[in-house]
Amino acid sequence: MKKITILLLGILVFVACKKVVKTDEVSMEIMEQEAENQSSDWIALFDGTSFDHWRGYLSDSMPPEWSIENGTMVFTPSEEGNKNIITKEKYTNFILSLEWKISEGGNSGIFLGVFEDEKFDVPYQTGLEIQVLDNERHEDAFKNPKFHQAGALYDLVQPKYDVCKPAGQWNLCVIEVNHDINKGSVTLNGTEIVTFPLHGEQWDALVENSKFKGWEGFGKYPTGHIGLQDHSDKVWYRNIKLKIL
């Protein structure tokens, strides 16, 4: 009798486990479907096939230094320089997600809130910059505070952690800008490393203690272009997408 009871219990446990697994599989399918539905909220700014959403700063066309290779956006510097690019559209509150990798010893940046005007020669005169850097080799990574390290709000807020991957490897960078709650943030490779205000007394204090003190247009435009920098080093980007908040 005991053997029969144990056998029956074993069968019941086996059946119950199969139901759990089946239920979990259904739950996973539902979650995957929900994720797929939510993906429609994202705007593909670069899908690996065209520069339809981009143009040169102070230009109607793309500089030839920017190309597409195997679905990746590639910047190859030239002697002329100053070949920064910006989005054709302007944005205010958003989440920007992209992947970047930098050449050995390389330096570049991602601009936010760029105001385009001929009196401003380059995007960083108005736009905030999130640093793109080879933390292992570039001298800027070793300065203290770490205001120029990868993921930093350039010259303003240093990263809490160094989670940057080596040169030649892809880094997933997610930047959130929300003027309604006065908060910006940078998440690099799954870790939030920087948070910062976008206006008010705290913001003013940051600028006052930075190289941008007294700059006419710096950080003054809540609505602006997103930009990618020509810093005379080779850099790659892919899977650039944006969600409006």
N, C-alpha and C positions, 0 to 999 in steps of 0.2 A: 504493500500500500504506500509506504514512504517513497519507494522508487517511482511509482506512478504519479504521486503528488509532485515530486521534484521535476519529473518529466513534463507534466502539465504546466508547472510554473515557468520552466525553461521555454516552452512554446509560447506562452503568453508574453514573456519578456521579449522574445525574438520578434513576435508580431508587433508589439508596442514600439520596439526600436525601428522596425521598418516603417511604421506610420510616422514616427518622429522624423526619420530621414526624408520621407516623402513630403511631409509638411514643410520641413526646412527647405527642400528643393523648390517647392511652390513659393515659399516666402522669398527665396533668392530670386526667382523669376519675377515676382512682383516688384522687388526692390530694383532689379535691373531695368524693368520696364519703366518704373518711376524716374530712374536716373536718365533714361533715354528721353522721356517726355520733357524733363527739366532742361535737357541739353538744348532745346529749342530757344531757351532764354539767352543763349550765348551768340554773339556776333563774331564770325570768323574774320579777323583782321588780316590774317595770312594763313592760307590753307595749303601752301606749298606749290600753288600753280600760277599765281599772278600777284602783281603789285596794285591791284585795283583800288585798295584802300589807302595807298601811300603816294607821296610825292616829295620832291625835295623842298627843304625850307627855303622860302622866298623864290620858289620855282613852281612851274606847272607840270614838270616832268620829273622822272626818277633819274638821279645821277647814275652814270654807267658803272660806278664803283660798286653799286649794289646789284647783285645777280641772284638767280635761283638755280641751285644745283641739287639734284636728287631730292626735291621737295623741301629744301632748306634755304632760308634767306642768308646770303653771304655778303659781308662787306669786306672788300679788298682795297686797302688804302692806296692812294696815288700821291704824287708829289704836290698836287694842287691843294688838297685838304679842304676842310670846311664843307664836306658833303653830307651834312646831317639830313635826315628825313623826318617827316611828320605825317600823321594821319590826315586824310582829307577832311574828316569830320572833327568836330569839337565835342568834348564830353565834360560832365560836371561830377556826378556821383557814379562810381563804377567799381567793378572788380576786373582787373587786368591779369590774365594768366598767360605766361609764355615760358619757353625753354630757351636758355642761352648757353653757349660755351665760348670760351675765350682762348686766344692763342697764347703760347708761353710768354710770360712777362707782359701780357696785354692789359689794356685799360679801355673801357667804354662806359656807356651809361644809357639809362632809360629815362626820358623826360616826361613830366606830368604838368599839365596846365600851361602849355606853351602859348604865348600870345605872339602872333606873327605880325611884325611891323618892320619896315625898312630901317627904322632907327635902332632896332635891335639886330645886330649882325648875326648872332647865333642863338639857338634855343635856350641855352643855359642862362641867358640874361633875364629871362622871365620864368622859365620852367624849373620846377624842382627836379633833382636828379637822384635816381636810385643807382648806386654804383655797380658796375660790372667790372670784375678785376680777377687777375690771377693772384690769389692770396699767398701762394707759395713763393712767388718770384718778384712781384712788383714791390718796389720800395714803399709805396703808399700804404701797403697792408701792415707795415711794421711801425708806423707812427702812432703816437698816443696823444689824445684819445684816438680810437679807431674810426675817425670820421670819414676815412677814405677807403675802408675795407669793403669787400663785396657785400652788397645788400644794404649798406649804409644810406641814410638820407644825406647825400654828399655835403660835407662840411658842417652838418647840423646835428645829426643823431647817429651814434655808433651802434652797431649790432650788439645784441646781448650775447650771442654765441657765434662762433665761426663754424658754419656747417657747409661751407662752400666746397664743391668738388674740385679736383685738380684741373689744370688747363687741359683742354681737349675733351673733357667730359661734360655731359649735359647737366645743367642745373634748372630745376623747376622753380620759377619765381611767380608768386601771386601777390599783387599789389592792390590794396583796397583804399579807395578815396571816398570819404563821405563827409561833405561839408555840412550836412544837416545835423550831424552829431559831433562835428569838429574833430574827426579822427581819420588818420591815415595809418596804414600798417603794411609791413613787408613780411611775407612768409617765404622762406627759402628752403627747398627740399623738405617740406612738411613741418618746419619749425618756425614759429613767429619770432623774428629776431629784432624788429624795429616797430615802434609805435610813435606817432607824433601828432601834435595839433596842426590845424590848417589855418587858423586865424586866432585873434585875441591876444591877450597879454603874454601867454606862454610862447606863442609863435613869435611875437615881436621880440621877446627876450632871446630866443634862439638866433634870429637873424642879426640882432644887435651884436652878438658875440661870434659872428662868422665873417667870412670873406665877403658876404653879400650885404654887409652893412652899408646903407646909403645908396644901394642900387635902385634905380628909378622904378623898374617894373618887376623886380623879383618877387615871385609868390603872390602877386597882387590880383591874379585873374582866376577865379574859381572855375570858370568854363574855359577850356583851352584844348589845344592839340596834344596828342601823345607823340613823343619823338624818340628816335634812336640816333645815337651819337657817332660821328666820325672823330675818333681820337687817335687816328693814324696807326691803329692796330687792327689786325684781322679778327673778326667776330662773326658768330653764327647765331641765327634765331630760327625757331620753328614753333608750330602750334600756338600761334598768337591769337587769343580770343578775348572778348570783352563782354561783360554782363552789366547792363545799366541798372543802377539801384533806384 
